[in-house]
Amino acid sequence: MASGPQKFHSVPTPRIGGIAVVTGLLAGGGVLLALQPQFKFNTTDFGYLLLSGAPAFLGGIAEDVTKKVGSSTVC
């Protein structure tokens, strides 16, 4: 088993799960956008949601790809 702060799995484990979460969020937003008149979907608020989540998503993807733990996770 490899060593490191996040190497506690005994079997290989997929790392890039955030992509599935964001894909689901975008798919749900697309469905609500298509049904906008019925549900009064606010595209501005959805844009703010995507914008506010982008740093966490991008940081998580960068950590998953580089396999290095950033300074924000060392507490």
mmCIF file of the N, C-alpha and C atoms, coordinates in Angstrom:
data_MODEL
# 
_entry.id   MODEL 
# 
loop_
_atom_site.group_PDB 
_atom_site.id 
_atom_site.type_symbol 
_atom_site.label_atom_id 
_atom_site.label_alt_id 
_atom_site.label_comp_id 
_atom_site.label_asym_id 
_atom_site.label_entity_id 
_atom_site.label_seq_id 
_atom_site.pdbx_PDB_ins_code 
_atom_site.Cartn_x 
_atom_site.Cartn_y 
_atom_site.Cartn_z 
_atom_site.occupancy 
_atom_site.B_iso_or_equiv 
_atom_site.pdbx_formal_charge 
_atom_site.auth_seq_id 
_atom_site.auth_comp_id 
_atom_site.auth_asym_id 
_atom_site.auth_atom_id 
_atom_site.pdbx_PDB_model_num 
ATOM 1   N N  . MET A 1 1  ? 0.855   -1.180 0.000   1.00 0.00 ? 1  MET A N  1 
ATOM 2   C CA . MET A 1 1  ? 0.000   0.000  0.000   1.00 0.00 ? 1  MET A CA 1 
ATOM 3   C C  . MET A 1 1  ? 0.893   1.231  0.000   1.00 0.00 ? 1  MET A C  1 
ATOM 4   N N  . ALA A 1 2  ? 0.553   2.235  -0.811  1.00 0.00 ? 2  ALA A N  1 
ATOM 5   C CA . ALA A 1 2  ? 1.340   3.461  -0.910  1.00 0.00 ? 2  ALA A CA 1 
ATOM 6   C C  . ALA A 1 2  ? 1.191   4.295  0.354   1.00 0.00 ? 2  ALA A C  1 
ATOM 7   N N  . SER A 1 3  ? 2.187   5.136  0.620   1.00 0.00 ? 3  SER A N  1 
ATOM 8   C CA . SER A 1 3  ? 2.126   5.973  1.808   1.00 0.00 ? 3  SER A CA 1 
ATOM 9   C C  . SER A 1 3  ? 1.714   7.386  1.413   1.00 0.00 ? 3  SER A C  1 
ATOM 10  N N  . GLY A 1 4  ? 1.175   8.100  2.349   1.00 0.00 ? 4  GLY A N  1 
ATOM 11  C CA . GLY A 1 4  ? 0.745   9.475  2.128   1.00 0.00 ? 4  GLY A CA 1 
ATOM 12  C C  . GLY A 1 4  ? -0.473  9.777  2.980   1.00 0.00 ? 4  GLY A C  1 
ATOM 13  N N  . PRO A 1 5  ? -0.829  11.057 3.125   1.00 0.00 ? 5  PRO A N  1 
ATOM 14  C CA . PRO A 1 5  ? -1.921  11.429 4.016   1.00 0.00 ? 5  PRO A CA 1 
ATOM 15  C C  . PRO A 1 5  ? -3.289  10.924 3.570   1.00 0.00 ? 5  PRO A C  1 
ATOM 16  N N  . GLN A 1 6  ? -3.457  10.616 2.286   1.00 0.00 ? 6  GLN A N  1 
ATOM 17  C CA . GLN A 1 6  ? -4.759  10.138 1.821   1.00 0.00 ? 6  GLN A CA 1 
ATOM 18  C C  . GLN A 1 6  ? -4.680  8.721  1.279   1.00 0.00 ? 6  GLN A C  1 
ATOM 19  N N  . LYS A 1 7  ? -3.704  7.962  1.668   1.00 0.00 ? 7  LYS A N  1 
ATOM 20  C CA . LYS A 1 7  ? -3.496  6.610  1.144   1.00 0.00 ? 7  LYS A CA 1 
ATOM 21  C C  . LYS A 1 7  ? -3.949  5.567  2.159   1.00 0.00 ? 7  LYS A C  1 
ATOM 22  N N  . PHE A 1 8  ? -5.210  5.599  2.554   1.00 0.00 ? 8  PHE A N  1 
ATOM 23  C CA . PHE A 1 8  ? -5.684  4.645  3.539   1.00 0.00 ? 8  PHE A CA 1 
ATOM 24  C C  . PHE A 1 8  ? -6.529  3.529  2.934   1.00 0.00 ? 8  PHE A C  1 
ATOM 25  N N  . HIS A 1 9  ? -6.782  3.562  1.626   1.00 0.00 ? 9  HIS A N  1 
ATOM 26  C CA . HIS A 1 9  ? -7.535  2.493  0.980   1.00 0.00 ? 9  HIS A CA 1 
ATOM 27  C C  . HIS A 1 9  ? -6.623  1.296  0.721   1.00 0.00 ? 9  HIS A C  1 
ATOM 28  N N  . SER A 1 10 ? -7.147  0.104  0.968   1.00 0.00 ? 10 SER A N  1 
ATOM 29  C CA . SER A 1 10 ? -6.349  -1.093 0.735   1.00 0.00 ? 10 SER A CA 1 
ATOM 30  C C  . SER A 1 10 ? -6.480  -1.594 -0.704  1.00 0.00 ? 10 SER A C  1 
ATOM 31  N N  . VAL A 1 11 ? -7.482  -1.112 -1.436  1.00 0.00 ? 11 VAL A N  1 
ATOM 32  C CA . VAL A 1 11 ? -7.670  -1.466 -2.849  1.00 0.00 ? 11 VAL A CA 1 
ATOM 33  C C  . VAL A 1 11 ? -7.723  -0.176 -3.670  1.00 0.00 ? 11 VAL A C  1 
ATOM 34  N N  . PRO A 1 12 ? -7.400  -0.238 -4.949  1.00 0.00 ? 12 PRO A N  1 
ATOM 35  C CA . PRO A 1 12 ? -7.481  0.972  -5.775  1.00 0.00 ? 12 PRO A CA 1 
ATOM 36  C C  . PRO A 1 12 ? -8.891  1.580  -5.738  1.00 0.00 ? 12 PRO A C  1 
ATOM 37  N N  . THR A 1 13 ? -8.958  2.892  -5.547  1.00 0.00 ? 13 THR A N  1 
ATOM 38  C CA . THR A 1 13 ? -10.221 3.599  -5.392  1.00 0.00 ? 13 THR A CA 1 
ATOM 39  C C  . THR A 1 13 ? -10.291 4.747  -6.381  1.00 0.00 ? 13 THR A C  1 
ATOM 40  N N  . PRO A 1 14 ? -11.400 4.901  -7.102  1.00 0.00 ? 14 PRO A N  1 
ATOM 41  C CA . PRO A 1 14 ? -11.532 6.026  -8.032  1.00 0.00 ? 14 PRO A CA 1 
ATOM 42  C C  . PRO A 1 14 ? -11.393 7.353  -7.293  1.00 0.00 ? 14 PRO A C  1 
ATOM 43  N N  . ARG A 1 15 ? -10.758 8.324  -7.945  1.00 0.00 ? 15 ARG A N  1 
ATOM 44  C CA . ARG A 1 15 ? -10.483 9.584  -7.290  1.00 0.00 ? 15 ARG A CA 1 
ATOM 45  C C  . ARG A 1 15 ? -11.363 10.730 -7.779  1.00 0.00 ? 15 ARG A C  1 
ATOM 46  N N  . ILE A 1 16 ? -11.726 10.765 -9.033  1.00 0.00 ? 16 ILE A N  1 
ATOM 47  C CA . ILE A 1 16 ? -12.357 11.958 -9.594  1.00 0.00 ? 16 ILE A CA 1 
ATOM 48  C C  . ILE A 1 16 ? -13.879 11.827 -9.544  1.00 0.00 ? 16 ILE A C  1 
ATOM 49  N N  . GLY A 1 17 ? -14.453 11.807 -8.340  1.00 0.00 ? 17 GLY A N  1 
ATOM 50  C CA . GLY A 1 17 ? -15.902 11.714 -8.178  1.00 0.00 ? 17 GLY A CA 1 
ATOM 51  C C  . GLY A 1 17 ? -16.603 13.043 -8.293  1.00 0.00 ? 17 GLY A C  1 
ATOM 52  N N  . GLY A 1 18 ? -15.865 14.144 -8.152  1.00 0.00 ? 18 GLY A N  1 
ATOM 53  C CA . GLY A 1 18 ? -16.465 15.467 -8.253  1.00 0.00 ? 18 GLY A CA 1 
ATOM 54  C C  . GLY A 1 18 ? -17.036 15.745 -9.631  1.00 0.00 ? 18 GLY A C  1 
ATOM 55  N N  . ILE A 1 19 ? -16.481 15.105 -10.647 1.00 0.00 ? 19 ILE A N  1 
ATOM 56  C CA . ILE A 1 19 ? -16.988 15.300 -12.002 1.00 0.00 ? 19 ILE A CA 1 
ATOM 57  C C  . ILE A 1 19 ? -18.423 14.785 -12.099 1.00 0.00 ? 19 ILE A C  1 
ATOM 58  N N  . ALA A 1 20 ? -18.704 13.662 -11.477 1.00 0.00 ? 20 ALA A N  1 
ATOM 59  C CA . ALA A 1 20 ? -20.071 13.121 -11.492 1.00 0.00 ? 20 ALA A CA 1 
ATOM 60  C C  . ALA A 1 20 ? -21.031 14.050 -10.754 1.00 0.00 ? 20 ALA A C  1 
ATOM 61  N N  . VAL A 1 21 ? -20.592 14.638 -9.661  1.00 0.00 ? 21 VAL A N  1 
ATOM 62  C CA . VAL A 1 21 ? -21.437 15.555 -8.897  1.00 0.00 ? 21 VAL A CA 1 
ATOM 63  C C  . VAL A 1 21 ? -21.766 16.787 -9.731  1.00 0.00 ? 21 VAL A C  1 
ATOM 64  N N  . VAL A 1 22 ? -20.760 17.381 -10.360 1.00 0.00 ? 22 VAL A N  1 
ATOM 65  C CA . VAL A 1 22 ? -20.979 18.578 -11.172 1.00 0.00 ? 22 VAL A CA 1 
ATOM 66  C C  . VAL A 1 22 ? -21.811 18.243 -12.409 1.00 0.00 ? 22 VAL A C  1 
ATOM 67  N N  . THR A 1 23 ? -21.584 17.083 -13.002 1.00 0.00 ? 23 THR A N  1 
ATOM 68  C CA . THR A 1 23 ? -22.385 16.671 -14.154 1.00 0.00 ? 23 THR A CA 1 
ATOM 69  C C  . THR A 1 23 ? -23.858 16.541 -13.770 1.00 0.00 ? 23 THR A C  1 
ATOM 70  N N  . GLY A 1 24 ? -24.131 15.960 -12.622 1.00 0.00 ? 24 GLY A N  1 
ATOM 71  C CA . GLY A 1 24 ? -25.506 15.855 -12.130 1.00 0.00 ? 24 GLY A CA 1 
ATOM 72  C C  . GLY A 1 24 ? -26.117 17.211 -11.845 1.00 0.00 ? 24 GLY A C  1 
ATOM 73  N N  . LEU A 1 25 ? -25.328 18.113 -11.286 1.00 0.00 ? 25 LEU A N  1 
ATOM 74  C CA . LEU A 1 25 ? -25.801 19.464 -11.017 1.00 0.00 ? 25 LEU A CA 1 
ATOM 75  C C  . LEU A 1 25 ? -26.149 20.185 -12.314 1.00 0.00 ? 25 LEU A C  1 
ATOM 76  N N  . LEU A 1 26 ? -25.292 20.061 -13.312 1.00 0.00 ? 26 LEU A N  1 
ATOM 77  C CA . LEU A 1 26 ? -25.549 20.700 -14.600 1.00 0.00 ? 26 LEU A CA 1 
ATOM 78  C C  . LEU A 1 26 ? -26.745 20.066 -15.312 1.00 0.00 ? 26 LEU A C  1 
ATOM 79  N N  . ALA A 1 27 ? -26.886 18.745 -15.220 1.00 0.00 ? 27 ALA A N  1 
ATOM 80  C CA . ALA A 1 27 ? -28.034 18.078 -15.837 1.00 0.00 ? 27 ALA A CA 1 
ATOM 81  C C  . ALA A 1 27 ? -29.337 18.516 -15.172 1.00 0.00 ? 27 ALA A C  1 
ATOM 82  N N  . GLY A 1 28 ? -29.328 18.582 -13.859 1.00 0.00 ? 28 GLY A N  1 
ATOM 83  C CA . GLY A 1 28 ? -30.514 19.048 -13.147 1.00 0.00 ? 28 GLY A CA 1 
ATOM 84  C C  . GLY A 1 28 ? -30.848 20.488 -13.479 1.00 0.00 ? 28 GLY A C  1 
ATOM 85  N N  . GLY A 1 29 ? -29.819 21.320 -13.589 1.00 0.00 ? 29 GLY A N  1 
ATOM 86  C CA . GLY A 1 29 ? -30.039 22.712 -13.984 1.00 0.00 ? 29 GLY A CA 1 
ATOM 87  C C  . GLY A 1 29 ? -30.586 22.816 -15.389 1.00 0.00 ? 29 GLY A C  1 
ATOM 88  N N  . GLY A 1 30 ? -30.121 21.950 -16.283 1.00 0.00 ? 30 GLY A N  1 
ATOM 89  C CA . GLY A 1 30 ? -30.638 21.945 -17.649 1.00 0.00 ? 30 GLY A CA 1 
ATOM 90  C C  . GLY A 1 30 ? -32.102 21.558 -17.707 1.00 0.00 ? 30 GLY A C  1 
ATOM 91  N N  . VAL A 1 31 ? -32.482 20.567 -16.908 1.00 0.00 ? 31 VAL A N  1 
ATOM 92  C CA . VAL A 1 31 ? -33.888 20.157 -16.863 1.00 0.00 ? 31 VAL A CA 1 
ATOM 93  C C  . VAL A 1 31 ? -34.744 21.292 -16.307 1.00 0.00 ? 31 VAL A C  1 
ATOM 94  N N  . LEU A 1 32 ? -34.296 21.918 -15.234 1.00 0.00 ? 32 LEU A N  1 
ATOM 95  C CA . LEU A 1 32 ? -35.058 23.024 -14.665 1.00 0.00 ? 32 LEU A CA 1 
ATOM 96  C C  . LEU A 1 32 ? -35.120 24.211 -15.615 1.00 0.00 ? 32 LEU A C  1 
ATOM 97  N N  . LEU A 1 33 ? -34.057 24.434 -16.364 1.00 0.00 ? 33 LEU A N  1 
ATOM 98  C CA . LEU A 1 33 ? -34.058 25.519 -17.350 1.00 0.00 ? 33 LEU A CA 1 
ATOM 99  C C  . LEU A 1 33 ? -35.086 25.233 -18.442 1.00 0.00 ? 33 LEU A C  1 
ATOM 100 N N  . ALA A 1 34 ? -35.185 23.978 -18.861 1.00 0.00 ? 34 ALA A N  1 
ATOM 101 C CA . ALA A 1 34 ? -36.179 23.616 -19.873 1.00 0.00 ? 34 ALA A CA 1 
ATOM 102 C C  . ALA A 1 34 ? -37.606 23.781 -19.343 1.00 0.00 ? 34 ALA A C  1 
ATOM 103 N N  . LEU A 1 35 ? -37.783 23.583 -18.049 1.00 0.00 ? 35 LEU A N  1 
ATOM 104 C CA . LEU A 1 35 ? -39.099 23.713 -17.416 1.00 0.00 ? 35 LEU A CA 1 
ATOM 105 C C  . LEU A 1 35 ? -39.260 25.043 -16.694 1.00 0.00 ? 35 LEU A C  1 
ATOM 106 N N  . GLN A 1 36 ? -38.466 26.020 -17.041 1.00 0.00 ? 36 GLN A N  1 
ATOM 107 C CA . GLN A 1 36 ? -38.390 27.292 -16.313 1.00 0.00 ? 36 GLN A CA 1 
ATOM 108 C C  . GLN A 1 36 ? -39.745 27.959 -16.078 1.00 0.00 ? 36 GLN A C  1 
ATOM 109 N N  . PRO A 1 37 ? -40.626 28.073 -17.070 1.00 0.00 ? 37 PRO A N  1 
ATOM 110 C CA . PRO A 1 37 ? -41.894 28.765 -16.792 1.00 0.00 ? 37 PRO A CA 1 
ATOM 111 C C  . PRO A 1 37 ? -42.724 28.074 -15.714 1.00 0.00 ? 37 PRO A C  1 
ATOM 112 N N  . GLN A 1 38 ? -42.651 26.758 -15.655 1.00 0.00 ? 38 GLN A N  1 
ATOM 113 C CA . GLN A 1 38 ? -43.452 26.014 -14.689 1.00 0.00 ? 38 GLN A CA 1 
ATOM 114 C C  . GLN A 1 38 ? -42.899 26.135 -13.273 1.00 0.00 ? 38 GLN A C  1 
ATOM 115 N N  . PHE A 1 39 ? -41.567 26.152 -13.107 1.00 0.00 ? 39 PHE A N  1 
ATOM 116 C CA . PHE A 1 39 ? -40.953 26.146 -11.783 1.00 0.00 ? 39 PHE A CA 1 
ATOM 117 C C  . PHE A 1 39 ? -40.336 27.477 -11.376 1.00 0.00 ? 39 PHE A C  1 
ATOM 118 N N  . LYS A 1 40 ? -40.375 28.468 -12.260 1.00 0.00 ? 40 LYS A N  1 
ATOM 119 C CA . LYS A 1 40 ? -39.769 29.778 -11.985 1.00 0.00 ? 40 LYS A CA 1 
ATOM 120 C C  . LYS A 1 40 ? -38.307 29.621 -11.552 1.00 0.00 ? 40 LYS A C  1 
ATOM 121 N N  . PHE A 1 41 ? -37.542 28.873 -12.349 1.00 0.00 ? 41 PHE A N  1 
ATOM 122 C CA . PHE A 1 41 ? -36.134 28.606 -12.088 1.00 0.00 ? 41 PHE A CA 1 
ATOM 123 C C  . PHE A 1 41 ? -35.335 29.882 -12.294 1.00 0.00 ? 41 PHE A C  1 
ATOM 124 N N  . ASN A 1 42 ? -34.592 30.314 -11.298 1.00 0.00 ? 42 ASN A N  1 
ATOM 125 C CA . ASN A 1 42 ? -33.818 31.546 -11.360 1.00 0.00 ? 42 ASN A CA 1 
ATOM 126 C C  . ASN A 1 42 ? -32.414 31.235 -11.879 1.00 0.00 ? 42 ASN A C  1 
ATOM 127 N N  . THR A 1 43 ? -32.158 31.583 -13.129 1.00 0.00 ? 43 THR A N  1 
ATOM 128 C CA . THR A 1 43 ? -30.864 31.275 -13.734 1.00 0.00 ? 43 THR A CA 1 
ATOM 129 C C  . THR A 1 43 ? -29.729 32.070 -13.101 1.00 0.00 ? 43 THR A C  1 
ATOM 130 N N  . THR A 1 44 ? -30.013 33.261 -12.600 1.00 0.00 ? 44 THR A N  1 
ATOM 131 C CA . THR A 1 44 ? -28.968 34.057 -11.947 1.00 0.00 ? 44 THR A CA 1 
ATOM 132 C C  . THR A 1 44 ? -28.480 33.366 -10.680 1.00 0.00 ? 44 THR A C  1 
ATOM 133 N N  . ASP A 1 45 ? -29.402 32.886 -9.869  1.00 0.00 ? 45 ASP A N  1 
ATOM 134 C CA . ASP A 1 45 ? -29.010 32.179 -8.638  1.00 0.00 ? 45 ASP A CA 1 
ATOM 135 C C  . ASP A 1 45 ? -28.269 30.886 -8.953  1.00 0.00 ? 45 ASP A C  1 
ATOM 136 N N  . PHE A 1 46 ? -28.683 30.197 -10.007 1.00 0.00 ? 46 PHE A N  1 
ATOM 137 C CA . PHE A 1 46 ? -27.992 28.968 -10.398 1.00 0.00 ? 46 PHE A CA 1 
ATOM 138 C C  . PHE A 1 46 ? -26.572 29.290 -10.850 1.00 0.00 ? 46 PHE A C  1 
ATOM 139 N N  . GLY A 1 47 ? -26.404 30.393 -11.560 1.00 0.00 ? 47 GLY A N  1 
ATOM 140 C CA . GLY A 1 47 ? -25.065 30.832 -11.970 1.00 0.00 ? 47 GLY A CA 1 
ATOM 141 C C  . GLY A 1 47 ? -24.192 31.145 -10.762 1.00 0.00 ? 47 GLY A C  1 
ATOM 142 N N  . TYR A 1 48 ? -24.777 31.797 -9.754  1.00 0.00 ? 48 TYR A N  1 
ATOM 143 C CA . TYR A 1 48 ? -24.028 32.079 -8.521  1.00 0.00 ? 48 TYR A CA 1 
ATOM 144 C C  . TYR A 1 48 ? -23.642 30.788 -7.800  1.00 0.00 ? 48 TYR A C  1 
ATOM 145 N N  . LEU A 1 49 ? -24.541 29.800 -7.831  1.00 0.00 ? 49 LEU A N  1 
ATOM 146 C CA . LEU A 1 49 ? -24.243 28.501 -7.222  1.00 0.00 ? 49 LEU A CA 1 
ATOM 147 C C  . LEU A 1 49 ? -23.046 27.855 -7.911  1.00 0.00 ? 49 LEU A C  1 
ATOM 148 N N  . LEU A 1 50 ? -23.056 27.860 -9.248  1.00 0.00 ? 50 LEU A N  1 
ATOM 149 C CA . LEU A 1 50 ? -21.934 27.286 -9.994  1.00 0.00 ? 50 LEU A CA 1 
ATOM 150 C C  . LEU A 1 50 ? -20.648 28.062 -9.731  1.00 0.00 ? 50 LEU A C  1 
ATOM 151 N N  . LEU A 1 51 ? -20.736 29.383 -9.713  1.00 0.00 ? 51 LEU A N  1 
ATOM 152 C CA . LEU A 1 51 ? -19.563 30.222 -9.487  1.00 0.00 ? 51 LEU A CA 1 
ATOM 153 C C  . LEU A 1 51 ? -18.988 30.014 -8.091  1.00 0.00 ? 51 LEU A C  1 
ATOM 154 N N  . SER A 1 52 ? -19.852 29.898 -7.093  1.00 0.00 ? 52 SER A N  1 
ATOM 155 C CA . SER A 1 52 ? -19.359 29.724 -5.726  1.00 0.00 ? 52 SER A CA 1 
ATOM 156 C C  . SER A 1 52 ? -18.771 28.330 -5.502  1.00 0.00 ? 52 SER A C  1 
ATOM 157 N N  . GLY A 1 53 ? -19.257 27.333 -6.224  1.00 0.00 ? 53 GLY A N  1 
ATOM 158 C CA . GLY A 1 53 ? -18.732 25.982 -6.073  1.00 0.00 ? 53 GLY A CA 1 
ATOM 159 C C  . GLY A 1 53 ? -17.498 25.701 -6.914  1.00 0.00 ? 53 GLY A C  1 
ATOM 160 N N  . ALA A 1 54 ? -17.215 26.576 -7.885  1.00 0.00 ? 54 ALA A N  1 
ATOM 161 C CA . ALA A 1 54 ? -16.094 26.345 -8.802  1.00 0.00 ? 54 ALA A CA 1 
ATOM 162 C C  . ALA A 1 54 ? -14.737 26.214 -8.101  1.00 0.00 ? 54 ALA A C  1 
ATOM 163 N N  . PRO A 1 55 ? -14.398 27.070 -7.124  1.00 0.00 ? 55 PRO A N  1 
ATOM 164 C CA . PRO A 1 55 ? -13.085 26.907 -6.474  1.00 0.00 ? 55 PRO A CA 1 
ATOM 165 C C  . PRO A 1 55 ? -12.910 25.547 -5.788  1.00 0.00 ? 55 PRO A C  1 
ATOM 166 N N  . ALA A 1 56 ? -13.939 25.081 -5.110  1.00 0.00 ? 56 ALA A N  1 
ATOM 167 C CA . ALA A 1 56 ? -13.843 23.769 -4.446  1.00 0.00 ? 56 ALA A CA 1 
ATOM 168 C C  . ALA A 1 56 ? -13.734 22.655 -5.476  1.00 0.00 ? 56 ALA A C  1 
ATOM 169 N N  . PHE A 1 57 ? -14.518 22.747 -6.547  1.00 0.00 ? 57 PHE A N  1 
ATOM 170 C CA . PHE A 1 57 ? -14.473 21.732 -7.597  1.00 0.00 ? 57 PHE A CA 1 
ATOM 171 C C  . PHE A 1 57 ? -13.107 21.712 -8.271  1.00 0.00 ? 57 PHE A C  1 
ATOM 172 N N  . LEU A 1 58 ? -12.615 22.877 -8.666  1.00 0.00 ? 58 LEU A N  1 
ATOM 173 C CA . LEU A 1 58 ? -11.327 22.946 -9.355  1.00 0.00 ? 58 LEU A CA 1 
ATOM 174 C C  . LEU A 1 58 ? -10.178 22.521 -8.439  1.00 0.00 ? 58 LEU A C  1 
ATOM 175 N N  . GLY A 1 59 ? -10.248 22.919 -7.169  1.00 0.00 ? 59 GLY A N  1 
ATOM 176 C CA . GLY A 1 59 ? -9.223  22.490 -6.216  1.00 0.00 ? 59 GLY A CA 1 
ATOM 177 C C  . GLY A 1 59 ? -9.240  20.991 -6.005  1.00 0.00 ? 59 GLY A C  1 
ATOM 178 N N  . GLY A 1 60 ? -10.444 20.406 -5.939  1.00 0.00 ? 60 GLY A N  1 
ATOM 179 C CA . GLY A 1 60 ? -10.558 18.964 -5.774  1.00 0.00 ? 60 GLY A CA 1 
ATOM 180 C C  . GLY A 1 60 ? -10.049 18.207 -6.988  1.00 0.00 ? 60 GLY A C  1 
ATOM 181 N N  . ILE A 1 61 ? -10.373 18.707 -8.171  1.00 0.00 ? 61 ILE A N  1 
ATOM 182 C CA . ILE A 1 61 ? -9.889  18.057 -9.394  1.00 0.00 ? 61 ILE A CA 1 
ATOM 183 C C  . ILE A 1 61 ? -8.366  18.162 -9.471  1.00 0.00 ? 61 ILE A C  1 
ATOM 184 N N  . ALA A 1 62 ? -7.822  19.341 -9.152  1.00 0.00 ? 62 ALA A N  1 
ATOM 185 C CA . ALA A 1 62 ? -6.364  19.516 -9.184  1.00 0.00 ? 62 ALA A CA 1 
ATOM 186 C C  . ALA A 1 62 ? -5.691  18.562 -8.203  1.00 0.00 ? 62 ALA A C  1 
ATOM 187 N N  . GLU A 1 63 ? -6.277  18.397 -7.028  1.00 0.00 ? 63 GLU A N  1 
ATOM 188 C CA . GLU A 1 63 ? -5.696  17.482 -6.033  1.00 0.00 ? 63 GLU A CA 1 
ATOM 189 C C  . GLU A 1 63 ? -5.807  16.039 -6.502  1.00 0.00 ? 63 GLU A C  1 
ATOM 190 N N  . ASP A 1 64 ? -6.938  15.697 -7.119  1.00 0.00 ? 64 ASP A N  1 
ATOM 191 C CA . ASP A 1 64 ? -7.111  14.323 -7.610  1.00 0.00 ? 64 ASP A CA 1 
ATOM 192 C C  . ASP A 1 64 ? -6.128  13.996 -8.727  1.00 0.00 ? 64 ASP A C  1 
ATOM 193 N N  . VAL A 1 65 ? -5.887  14.947 -9.608  1.00 0.00 ? 65 VAL A N  1 
ATOM 194 C CA . VAL A 1 65 ? -5.002  14.696 -10.740 1.00 0.00 ? 65 VAL A CA 1 
ATOM 195 C C  . VAL A 1 65 ? -3.534  14.667 -10.306 1.00 0.00 ? 65 VAL A C  1 
ATOM 196 N N  . THR A 1 66 ? -3.135  15.626 -9.450  1.00 0.00 ? 66 THR A N  1 
ATOM 197 C CA . THR A 1 66 ? -1.736  15.705 -9.033  1.00 0.00 ? 66 THR A CA 1 
ATOM 198 C C  . THR A 1 66 ? -1.418  14.761 -7.877  1.00 0.00 ? 66 THR A C  1 
ATOM 199 N N  . LYS A 1 67 ? -2.446  14.326 -7.159  1.00 0.00 ? 67 LYS A N  1 
ATOM 200 C CA . LYS A 1 67 ? -2.303  13.443 -5.985  1.00 0.00 ? 67 LYS A CA 1 
ATOM 201 C C  . LYS A 1 67 ? -1.433  14.072 -4.896  1.00 0.00 ? 67 LYS A C  1 
ATOM 202 N N  . LYS A 1 68 ? -1.486  15.405 -4.814  1.00 0.00 ? 68 LYS A N  1 
ATOM 203 C CA . LYS A 1 68 ? -0.772  16.120 -3.758  1.00 0.00 ? 68 LYS A CA 1 
ATOM 204 C C  . LYS A 1 68 ? -1.812  16.806 -2.888  1.00 0.00 ? 68 LYS A C  1 
ATOM 205 N N  . VAL A 1 69 ? -1.605  16.774 -1.592  1.00 0.00 ? 69 VAL A N  1 
ATOM 206 C CA . VAL A 1 69 ? -2.510  17.413 -0.656  1.00 0.00 ? 69 VAL A CA 1 
ATOM 207 C C  . VAL A 1 69 ? -2.106  18.867 -0.503  1.00 0.00 ? 69 VAL A C  1 
ATOM 208 N N  . GLY A 1 70 ? -3.081  19.764 -0.685  1.00 0.00 ? 70 GLY A N  1 
ATOM 209 C CA . GLY A 1 70 ? -2.798  21.192 -0.570  1.00 0.00 ? 70 GLY A CA 1 
ATOM 210 C C  . GLY A 1 70 ? -2.706  21.638 0.878   1.00 0.00 ? 70 GLY A C  1 
ATOM 211 N N  . SER A 1 71 ? -2.253  22.861 1.083   1.00 0.00 ? 71 SER A N  1 
ATOM 212 C CA . SER A 1 71 ? -2.066  23.390 2.431   1.00 0.00 ? 71 SER A CA 1 
ATOM 213 C C  . SER A 1 71 ? -3.397  23.572 3.154   1.00 0.00 ? 71 SER A C  1 
ATOM 214 N N  . SER A 1 72 ? -4.503  23.714 2.438   1.00 0.00 ? 72 SER A N  1 
ATOM 215 C CA . SER A 1 72 ? -5.788  23.911 3.099   1.00 0.00 ? 72 SER A CA 1 
ATOM 216 C C  . SER A 1 72 ? -6.274  22.642 3.793   1.00 0.00 ? 72 SER A C  1 
ATOM 217 N N  . THR A 1 73 ? -5.733  21.482 3.448   1.00 0.00 ? 73 THR A N  1 
ATOM 218 C CA . THR A 1 73 ? -6.174  20.237 4.069   1.00 0.00 ? 73 THR A CA 1 
ATOM 219 C C  . THR A 1 73 ? -5.320  19.839 5.264   1.00 0.00 ? 73 THR A C  1 
ATOM 220 N N  . VAL A 1 74 ? -4.257  20.580 5.522   1.00 0.00 ? 74 VAL A N  1 
ATOM 221 C CA . VAL A 1 74 ? -3.372  20.260 6.642   1.00 0.00 ? 74 VAL A CA 1 
ATOM 222 C C  . VAL A 1 74 ? -3.777  21.113 7.825   1.00 0.00 ? 74 VAL A C  1 
ATOM 223 N N  . CYS A 1 75 ? -4.535  20.520 8.753   1.00 0.00 ? 75 CYS A N  1 
ATOM 224 C CA . CYS A 1 75 ? -4.976  21.261 9.941   1.00 0.00 ? 75 CYS A CA 1 
ATOM 225 C C  . CYS A 1 75 ? -4.812  20.404 11.175  1.00 0.00 ? 75 CYS A C  1 
# 
